[in-house]
Amino acid sequence: MSRVIKKLLIANRGEIAVRVMRTCRERGIATVAVFSDPDRSALHVRYADEAVHIGPPQPRDSYLRMDKIIEAARRTGADAIHPGYGFLAENADFARACTQAGLVFIGPKPEIIEKMGDKASARAAAEEAGVPVVPGSDGVVHTVEEAERIAESLGYPVLIKASGGGGGIGMALVKKPAKLARAFQSCQDRGASSFGNADVYMEKYIESPRHIEVQILGDQHGHLVHLFERECTLQRRHQKVVEEAPSSFVSQQEGMRERLCTAAVALAKQVNYQNAGTIEFIADQNGSFYFIEMNTRLQVEHPVTEMITNTDIITWQLKIASGEALTLEQSAIEATGHAIECRLYAEDPSNRFFPKPGEIETFEYPSDDDIRVDAAFTAPSTVTPYYDPMIAKMSVFADNRASAIARMTALLSSTHIAPLTTNRDFLLEVMKASDYEQNQVDTTWLERFAKSLHA
């Protein structure tokens, strides 16, 4: 059943709220922002048609309050809610509450969020779809003794992961048997405190891995397509910092792109996925890839996919949620050129990327057709200590990877932000690094590189 969306509440803040509002403005959809005390004058509040205060700074008292957000939608007459990413974006209870309140939830069905949000059940779904998975435990591991037996059979090193986790939270790399018991207990505790789920599972650790993900779109009529892959290998503390599309590593492996994207679509079909989602894989240096998780939401790094495919993913999110059929045919979707995104953070790379909130008095950057800046702030403003310290996503497009690196170097060099401490100079060093230019990196490279700069 189709339903026209005339007014949309964005249950988020920062650059992603502004990003969603921009597409809504282009489509003639009115927007509603929600905000906490420190966000009263934030960019997303000023950009929206209406704004509703929902509480004090702490997320648990504001941006995670389902009841306040749904009440704000009712009060303003919103038809639908877009969760953005983070906060409530992958919360099945929130998606269910929106539907029960008569609101369109811009995302997949609650049962799919639950199924794919639990790493153990997502892994089982991947196996059923014939998608390669990392060798590991057969579901949840309940005791240290069981973990020791599994680690012995897999061979060290192994990864212990919180079943309900994400973003590296509740994950531990164990290289020696003597470290296993403590890591197992730590992951259980972190899973319980962060996600309300103490279940953990185990995987063989893939040495020197690349992190590759595939963007998919599925409608309510059984039509599914992919928008090719992104490379997200450059990370710190399991958080992505630099993303690219397409992956040059994948391009170098014969037939890998087709196998990778086919596997992603197969898994999405297996669970009858609807709306935008991302299937994430790790790949070894030989080009073998393994499913690790699915994000049932919009990704932070979606701009690079939009740039190489000339596709507005949020437009399709809204259309799909309204009941419209996907008119994109896989054979007609092409990836051209190369895009790079760098996340500009208020943080200190010399101090383990520790967040550095503070005042922004100057924030200037160039404007060009092949440059895209998704900013959470303008000057003057304040990066507060309550939320993720990302200031903006800086993205560029060029004909090839070398040209894209050169363009990103120019963009970062011409970006001026003060007096805040940021990772801008560090990102510039990354762009100039020979390992990065030659694409000789893995998921641990960025942190090793940071240490080398400050040794």
Phi and psi in degrees as a GROMACS rama.xvg file:
@    title "Ramachandran Plot"
@    xaxis  label "Phi"
@    yaxis  label "Psi"
@TYPE xy
-85.2509  149.744  SER-2
-145.597  123.359  ARG-3
-75.7113  130.816  VAL-4
-97.2989  117.441  ILE-5
-105.126  -27.178  LYS-6
-142.872  129.45  LYS-7
-120.812  129.854  LEU-8
-95.3193  132.605  LEU-9
-101.826  112.95  ILE-10
-86.5746  59.1307  ALA-11
-163.661  -171  ASN-12
-143.182  -179.405  ARG-13
66.2942  -153.701  GLY-14
-65.0559  -32.9878  GLU-15
-70.3176  -33.9058  ILE-16
-64.2434  -43.5692  ALA-17
-63.6318  -41.0241  VAL-18
-59.2434  -46.4432  ARG-19
-64.6963  -42.3454  VAL-20
-61.2442  -34.9968  MET-21
-62.1194  -45.0626  ARG-22
-66.0645  -39.5542  THR-23
-60.6957  -41.9774  CYS-24
-60.9456  -40.7818  ARG-25
-66.1325  -29.0965  GLU-26
-96.523  2.99083  ARG-27
74.824  25.9166  GLY-28
-100.549  125.726  ILE-29
-69.4068  151.239  ALA-30
-125.718  149.103  THR-31
-125.379  126.728  VAL-32
-99.1985  152.597  ALA-33
-118.561  150.375  VAL-34
-151.362  151.355  PHE-35
-94.6174  175.826  SER-36
-51.5363  -51.0384  ASP-37
-72.5191  -10.428  PRO-38
-100.405  16.0614  ASP-39
-55.6751  -37.7539  ARG-40
-111.074  21.2562  SER-41
-66.3951  159.362  ALA-42
-57.9857  -42.6811  LEU-43
-67.3399  -28.262  HIS-44
-71.0507  -42.711  VAL-45
-70.9988  -27.899  ARG-46
-80.4663  -25.4951  TYR-47
-75.3882  160.855  ALA-48
-74.0621  -34.4113  ASP-49
-140.175  157.921  GLU-50
-143.958  141.454  ALA-51
-126.634  127.414  VAL-52
-74.6533  133.358  HIS-53
-125.118  5.33752  ILE-54
144.936  -174.01  GLY-55
-73.12  178.961  PRO-56
-60.6026  -42.6493  PRO-57
-60.3464  130.94  GLN-58
-53.5805  -36.4818  PRO-59
-63.1457  -21.3847  ARG-60
-103.251  1.69822  ASP-61
-142.229  -83.2367  SER-62
-70.2392  -12.5473  TYR-63
-103.596  4.84718  LEU-64
-87.1565  95.1244  ARG-65
-57.1399  -42.4398  MET-66
-63.1773  -42.3215  ASP-67
-67.3755  -38.5174  LYS-68
-68.292  -43.8369  ILE-69
-67.1833  -37.3991  ILE-70
-63.6309  -37.9626  GLU-71
-63.579  -38.0185  ALA-72
-65.5253  -43.5789  ALA-73
-62.9614  -44.7565  ARG-74
-63.7492  -34.4536  ARG-75
-95.1993  -2.56048  THR-76
75.5153  26.9628  GLY-77
-69.6946  146.579  ALA-78
-91.1219  -25.25  ASP-79
-150.305  164.622  ALA-80
-131.38  129.556  ILE-81
-105.823  124.397  HIS-82
-86.3893  -6.62444  PRO-83
66.4283  -135.932  GLY-84
-133.401  157.241  TYR-85
74.3574  -171.431  GLY-86
46.7106  -112.742  PHE-87
-99.8408  10.3675  LEU-88
-60.7093  -33.3427  ALA-89
-117.734  34.7904  GLU-90
-101.5  108.536  ASN-91
-62.5477  -35.1258  ALA-92
-63.8737  -36.3865  ASP-93
-68.3686  -44.7  PHE-94
-59.0167  -40.5866  ALA-95
-67.8932  -40.7918  ARG-96
-64.6356  -37.5641  ALA-97
-61.7986  -46.8346  CYS-98
-62.8317  -42.9924  THR-99
-64.5508  -26.1611  GLN-100
-86.1809  2.95356  ALA-101
82.4699  17.3363  GLY-102
-104.199  145.692  LEU-103
-79.8324  124.497  VAL-104
-93.2618  123.55  PHE-105
-83.5562  86.4049  ILE-106
168.856  -174.955  GLY-107
-74.0155  173.907  PRO-108
-67.2291  150.422  LYS-109
-55.0827  -39.7165  PRO-110
-66.7694  -28.9899  GLU-111
-76.123  -37.461  ILE-112
-59.3396  -43.02  ILE-113
-64.3426  -47.867  GLU-114
-63.1282  -47.445  LYS-115
-86.8858  -14.4347  MET-116
-78.7866  -21.1569  GLY-117
-91.4359  116.231  ASP-118
-61.5839  -33.2678  LYS-119
-68.4345  -45.4261  ALA-120
-72.5498  -31.6063  SER-121
-65.5144  -40.4382  ALA-122
-62.2677  -42.0823  ARG-123
-62.3824  -40.8647  ALA-124
-63.116  -39.6352  ALA-125
-63.4695  -42.5397  ALA-126
-63.1858  -40.2628  GLU-127
-64.0061  -30.4841  GLU-128
-85.9575  -0.836362  ALA-129
77.2993  21.9256  GLY-130
-91.4712  132.932  VAL-131
-59.7534  137.193  PRO-132
-124.883  154.786  VAL-133
-65.1564  133.565  VAL-134
-52.9895  133.217  PRO-135
-170.795  -164.175  GLY-136
-70.4522  153.734  SER-137
-87.9442  75.4041  ASP-138
93.141  -154.836  GLY-139
-70.2024  139.957  VAL-140
-101.267  124.084  VAL-141
-96.5833  -29.4121  HIS-142
-133.91  160.853  THR-143
-62.0066  -39.4121  VAL-144
-61.6555  -41.3897  GLU-145
-65.3439  -40.6893  GLU-146
-61.8118  -39.4688  ALA-147
-64.6717  -40.2161  GLU-148
-65.4554  -42.1376  ARG-149
-67.1114  -43.2018  ILE-150
-61.1867  -39.0746  ALA-151
-64.0384  -39.1983  GLU-152
-74.6453  -34.5021  SER-153
-76.9846  -36.3454  LEU-154
90.4158  136.762  GLY-155
-76.032  150.897  TYR-156
-80.5389  157.373  PRO-157
-130.028  159.995  VAL-158
-110.57  133.332  LEU-159
-104.792  131.679  ILE-160
-131.7  137.58  LYS-161
-67.0706  130.19  ALA-162
-62.542  -33.5098  SER-163
-99.9799  13.7054  GLY-164
-85.3652  -177.272  GLY-165
-176.096  160.36  GLY-166
62.6172  24.3544  GLY-167
82.7582  -1.65787  GLY-168
-76.8492  131.123  ILE-169
76.4781  28.072  GLY-170
-121.505  139.185  MET-171
-141.848  134.862  ALA-172
-93.3344  125.389  LEU-173
-117.361  118.446  VAL-174
-100.438  -20.1931  LYS-175
-134.458  146.511  LYS-176
-54.3615  -34.9432  PRO-177
-65.4096  -20.4298  ALA-178
-93.725  -6.35735  LYS-179
-67.3924  -48.6061  LEU-180
-60.053  -46.0081  ALA-181
-65.4323  -41.2133  ARG-182
-65.8001  -39.3685  ALA-183
-60.0336  -48.1164  PHE-184
-65.0974  -39.8234  GLN-185
-62.2784  -42.7428  SER-186
-67.2235  -38.7375  CYS-187
-61.248  -47.1937  GLN-188
-63.1374  -43.9495  ASP-189
-67.4631  -38.0919  ARG-190
-63.7087  -41.4861  GLY-191
-66.2484  -42.3489  ALA-192
-76.7138  -33.7425  SER-193
-91.1574  -31.2858  SER-194
-127.756  -0.580543  PHE-195
68.6196  24.4251  GLY-196
-146.202  111.571  ASN-197
-88.3158  -0.139933  ALA-198
-66.8772  140.609  ASP-199
-131.961  158.629  VAL-200
-137.03  174.659  TYR-201
-131.017  149.115  MET-202
-138.463  153.733  GLU-203
-67.8695  136.209  LYS-204
-81.8431  124.735  TYR-205
-85.5021  122.56  ILE-206
-71.6115  139.075  GLU-207
48.028  54.1417  SER-208
-80.9705  157.509  PRO-209
-103.395  151.295  ARG-210
-110.552  112.065  HIS-211
-122.955  139.975  ILE-212
-136.442  152.794  GLU-213
-118.982  127.953  VAL-214
-83.7074  129.279  GLN-215
-125.849  156.731  ILE-216
-133.051  134.088  LEU-217
-136.662  137.786  GLY-218
-98.8018  -174.761  ASP-219
-85.7457  6.72899  GLN-220
-117.537  15.4034  HIS-221
86.9339  8.84467  GLY-222
-96.4974  127.662  HIS-223
-131.336  137.724  LEU-224
-137.206  162.497  VAL-225
-112.182  155.807  HIS-226
-114.503  37.9154  LEU-227
68.1459  -167.236  PHE-228
-112.713  163.29  GLU-229
-125.27  150.522  ARG-230
-105.973  126.635  GLU-231
-127.253  40.0947  CYS-232
-71.9409  -31.4459  THR-233
-81.0309  107.609  LEU-234
-137.48  157.331  GLN-235
-134.869  132.825  ARG-236
52.5064  41.7815  ARG-237
64.7552  12.3325  HIS-238
-106.28  132.253  GLN-239
-70.8396  144.586  LYS-240
-124.167  -41.6714  VAL-241
-126.951  130.685  VAL-242
-128.942  150.2  GLU-243
-136.443  154.473  GLU-244
-147.329  132.624  ALA-245
-76.7203  -178.158  PRO-246
-85.5343  119.777  SER-247
-66.0034  -31.1948  SER-248
-61.409  -45.7098  PHE-249
-62.5062  -39.698  VAL-250
-60.6579  -28.6021  SER-251
-82.4016  -12.7806  GLN-252
-101.313  120.102  GLN-253
-60.2094  121.883  GLU-254
76.6384  -1.08724  GLY-255
-66.0626  -41.0578  MET-256
-59.5656  -45.6918  ARG-257
-64.0681  -43.5174  GLU-258
-64.5439  -42.1959  ARG-259
-63.741  -51.1817  LEU-260
-69.1167  -35.3035  CYS-261
-63.8247  -40.7641  THR-262
-64.0689  -42.0611  ALA-263
-62.2449  -44.9427  ALA-264
-65.7926  -38.6384  VAL-265
-60.6063  -42.066  ALA-266
-66.8545  -42.9546  LEU-267
-61.2413  -39.8677  ALA-268
-67.9338  -36.3176  LYS-269
-57.7885  -35.8927  GLN-270
-104.199  7.38428  VAL-271
55.4632  52.3039  ASN-272
-71.9234  140.177  TYR-273
-130.103  141.519  GLN-274
87.4045  -164.408  ASN-275
-85.7458  142.67  ALA-276
-159.066  167.979  GLY-277
-133.784  129.459  THR-278
-99.4651  123.103  ILE-279
-106.032  139.553  GLU-280
-132.054  156.827  PHE-281
-112.402  149.084  ILE-282
-128.69  141.894  ALA-283
-86.7614  177.297  ASP-284
-69.3662  -11.4602  GLN-285
-93.5801  -2.72635  ASN-286
94.0111  2.25009  GLY-287
-75.4472  136.812  SER-288
-125.28  156.475  PHE-289
-141.125  136.857  TYR-290
-66.16  136.986  PHE-291
-119.055  -38.5652  ILE-292
-169.106  168.618  GLU-293
-123.145  133.589  MET-294
-99.2957  116.148  ASN-295
-90.6804  53.4264  THR-296
-165.964  179.881  ARG-297
-72.3005  141.769  LEU-298
-94.4023  150.687  GLN-299
-53.6047  -41.2703  VAL-300
-88.2887  17.9888  GLU-301
-60.0605  -25.0229  HIS-302
-56.9609  -36.5116  PRO-303
-66.7665  -33.0406  VAL-304
-69.6762  -41.6768  THR-305
-61.1265  -35.9793  GLU-306
-70.5613  -38.9593  MET-307
-84.8194  -18.5348  ILE-308
-109.899  -5.91144  THR-309
54.2002  45.8898  ASN-310
-126.168  130.653  THR-311
-89.612  103.172  ASP-312
-65.3956  -36.276  ILE-313
-69.1861  -35.5592  ILE-314
-56.2603  -44.6206  THR-315
-70.0408  -33.4027  TRP-316
-57.8788  -45.7907  GLN-317
-67.0846  -43.1915  LEU-318
-63.5592  -44.8639  LYS-319
-63.3607  -45.1155  ILE-320
-63.3803  -27.1016  ALA-321
-79.892  -6.79315  SER-322
98.7596  2.20826  GLY-323
-73.3157  151.31  GLU-324
-84.1286  144.474  ALA-325
-64.8849  126.495  LEU-326
-101.057  2.8273  THR-327
-78.5875  125.384  LEU-328
-101.297  135.854  GLU-329
-55.3847  -40.73  GLN-330
-65.8546  -20.2914  SER-331
-95.3066  -8.10744  ALA-332
-85.5487  121.258  ILE-333
-121.013  146.639  GLU-334
-109.309  121.17  ALA-335
-125.623  147.288  THR-336
71.8404  -161.407  GLY-337
-144.842  136.572  HIS-338
-125.219  143.422  ALA-339
-129.542  137.879  ILE-340
-121.264  132.982  GLU-341
-116.992  135.031  CYS-342
-92.083  117.01  ARG-343
-88.5071  116.759  LEU-344
-116.352  151.137  TYR-345
-85.7814  88.6756  ALA-346
-156.879  165.259  GLU-347
-111.791  99.8517  ASP-348
-60.4165  -25.5103  PRO-349
-77.1133  -12.3606  SER-350
-122.786  57.3422  ASN-351
55.2147  34.672  ARG-352
58.6228  34.3079  PHE-353
-67.4372  134.228  PHE-354
-58.3298  142.968  PRO-355
-132.246  74.9645  LYS-356
-62.3524  158.31  PRO-357
166.179  -168.916  GLY-358
-87.2374  141.529  GLU-359
-109.586  112.546  ILE-360
-100.693  -29.1323  GLU-361
-133.637  131.274  THR-362
-147.825  101.636  PHE-363
-130.091  140.952  GLU-364
-154.212  155.087  TYR-365
-72.4102  162.49  PRO-366
-123.493  133.776  SER-367
-160.101  159.651  ASP-368
-61.2469  -30.7557  ASP-369
-100.112  15.1917  ASP-370
-119.145  138.068  ILE-371
-135.353  123.707  ARG-372
-119.91  112.428  VAL-373
-96.0732  98.8298  ASP-374
-101.435  144.757  ALA-375
-96.6557  -12.7426  ALA-376
-139.116  154.537  PHE-377
-123.622  170.084  THR-378
-99.803  139.097  ALA-379
-85.1567  148.695  PRO-380
-165.435  179.84  SER-381
-130.035  130.137  THR-382
-87.5548  113.532  VAL-383
-88.0316  164.77  THR-384
-82.6111  2.65475  PRO-385
-87.8186  -20.4815  TYR-386
-132.165  178.066  TYR-387
-53.7146  134.45  ASP-388
-85.0914  18.977  PRO-389
-69.548  129.044  MET-390
-91.3056  -42.7036  ILE-391
-165.179  161.533  ALA-392
-108.427  120.107  LYS-393
-101.664  116.374  MET-394
-125.747  145.378  SER-395
-135.404  158.238  VAL-396
-130.898  140.687  PHE-397
-151.826  176.695  ALA-398
-69.1209  -30.2032  ASP-399
-149.504  173.753  ASN-400
-65.3372  -43.2075  ARG-401
-60.324  -41.7369  ALA-402
-68.4757  -35.271  SER-403
-66.2018  -40.5805  ALA-404
-61.7724  -43.7855  ILE-405
-62.6464  -40.5286  ALA-406
-68.6308  -38.9135  ARG-407
-66.0056  -38.958  MET-408
-60.1692  -42.7494  THR-409
-66.0971  -40.9693  ALA-410
-62.6218  -48.9228  LEU-411
-63.9598  -39.4794  LEU-412
-63.816  -30.4597  SER-413
-94.2176  2.67618  SER-414
-92.0767  125.727  THR-415
-121.194  121.09  HIS-416
-136.996  128.845  ILE-417
-156.316  155.842  ALA-418
-89.8945  13.5146  PRO-419
-62.2837  143.302  LEU-420
-79.9169  126.654  THR-421
-134.837  176.82  THR-422
-94.649  15.2525  ASN-423
-56.2429  -50.4021  ARG-424
-64.2496  -36.0791  ASP-425
-63.8467  -42.869  PHE-426
-61.1404  -37.4776  LEU-427
-62.5606  -40.9863  LEU-428
-63.5749  -37.8626  GLU-429
-61.3163  -47.5752  VAL-430
-59.4393  -30.2464  MET-431
-91.2464  -9.7021  LYS-432
-68.1938  135.056  ALA-433
-64.1085  -37.7864  SER-434
-59.6464  -42.432  ASP-435
-68.674  -45.7476  TYR-436
-58.9278  -37.0513  GLU-437
-88.5449  0.898057  GLN-438
62.2764  36.0614  ASN-439
-103.684  70.7372  GLN-440
-132.982  164.131  VAL-441
-142.972  -174.311  ASP-442
-71.0731  -11.2185  THR-443
-102.763  -3.72066  THR-444
-62.8689  -43.2856  TRP-445
-60.8993  -43.2361  LEU-446
-69.7603  -35.7562  GLU-447
-65.1319  -40.3933  ARG-448
-64.1536  -42.897  PHE-449
-59.5972  -43.1905  ALA-450
-64.088  -37.7043  LYS-451
-65.7203  -31.5519  SER-452
-70.9415  -27.2315  LEU-453
-115.871  18.4677  HIS-454
